[in-house]
């Protein structure tokens, strides 16, 4: 359901993080990185990745630290404008 509602694709996971490309949104965020911290909270980075004539540009749109698991959806919606609940 999350994939359909957000247009997410190109998932890349590791032991402590998940990176994904998301569909078009009003805030022009293209990629999200969610990382599990030792404090059992999450850090979220919202990026705008684009190609230019000089290569690829990676701009940090928003970074949120210390997010609890029940706050992930709200932080995602606030940063991207994409809602993950019906």
Secondary structure, DSSP 8 states (H G I E B T S, - for coil): -HHHHHT-EEEEE-SSEEEEE----TT---EEEEEE-TTS-EEEEEEEEEEETTEEEEEEEEEEEEE-GGGHHHHHHHHHS-----
